[in-house]
Amino acid sequence: MNTDSKIDINRLNKLTLSENSARNFLLEFCWKNHQRHCPLCKSRKLYRLANKRRRCSRCGYTFHDFSRRFLNRGAFNAQEWLWFLKLFTLELAPTLIAEEMSVSYATILKAVDTVRRAILAQSLDAAQFYAAGIWPGPGNPAPTTEIINAPVFGIIEMGEMTLCDLLPEIKAEHLLHFKLNFCLKTASIGQVVYTAPYKHYQALISCGPGLWPAQHITHADKRLPVESSPFWAFTKKRLRHLRGIPASHFPLYIKECELRYNSRNTDLLLLLAQALCAFVPQISGRH
């Protein structure tokens, strides 16, 4: 797959000319050199069934080309996924995407959620997110406990790249403690709270009721250093458009902003297609 070639409208029209062409495009991300293997045991000893599925000779698992992958969630076919990804890269509101694609709003919300979980799965610290209670995606049991306060992230700028570093040892309540007892300056965008520099981080960021325990607590300090960050200006603009962010979804928004910012000079559709075609991580021993 040539990931340097941009997918403009003309190329997208060609890719989606038929379901077969769209499917073949996505399959290139799924199987290296078109070599199939069992998604469960990785064996290449397979045999084809009459319904075009394959069965593993070693473990008996029956699967199709998109089994256990993110794009297998929902009702989209390959053509619809590609058009959805294009509209998603353009940052159209879900209501507008639903209208453009003539599908239900609920269908688009599921697709948006799926792409965001696929993005998170590609991050180097994905395992830490799952340990913190973030649902990896289909094939995993839903968390039995609700996330009340979002995990805390530290923002690090490295040249033209920015990393939103998950800090599992710091909780949302700790930010309030730092503010009240150590005079750490804080500001907010809706329910999202961000801070002055902390250690080697340009800012800490989180959201949740633990940051707003009483009416007299405010986060309204001015001219925090992070305000001069191009990444934060990019992210702040997008957070302002959100109306209420569930704590369990906050990491998905942050990782999406991180990817969009760091990939601003590349074709995001190709990166999203690759993430969407990856296998959903299977997490055992979740509670």
C-alpha angles and dihedrals in degrees: 000000000000103000092181093070113094120230104223124170093273093053092042090054089055093046092051096041087110137005088246094057092047091047093049090052092054093043089063088067093046105053124033109228087353090284110148123209135174110277090217108043100011092233116153093205099106138147129203124243129212092256091060092255124122131231126208114237091207105048102011095237113157117211147155128222095276099038115138091005126122094246090059088073115095133008102290121123120212094271092051093048092055094049090046091052091051092052091044091054089053088056096235115171114260090245091058093045090052089051094047093048096039093232133121123281089237090057091053093047090054091049092049090049091048094052092048092051089048089053092050091049089061094056119105092236096048092121090058091054091053091047087053090058103265110147109243095207142262117353092041125093115253114254112268094212126057120238105238100181123030121241116266120250130199118213117223123179117206108182107292092348128081129199124203099206117204110229106197092174091062120068130197090253089057090063089057090048091051090050098048099038105027100029095241105174117236138187133180147216105203105308093340113104125200130181147210116269116306119195105311094341122102089217143340119234136191143131138216142100091283087075093052105045097149139019094246093057110096135172102209108127114144135227098016112181093244089066088078092056116110089212093053092048087051093048097039091057091055096044090055090062093057119092106210122340118220110226091235090057099043094090089053091056093046094049090047090053090047092053094044092050097045091045097045091119096045135065105276093192092066092050092049093048089052092049092046091053093053122104115264108249111251110219118197128199096029118161 
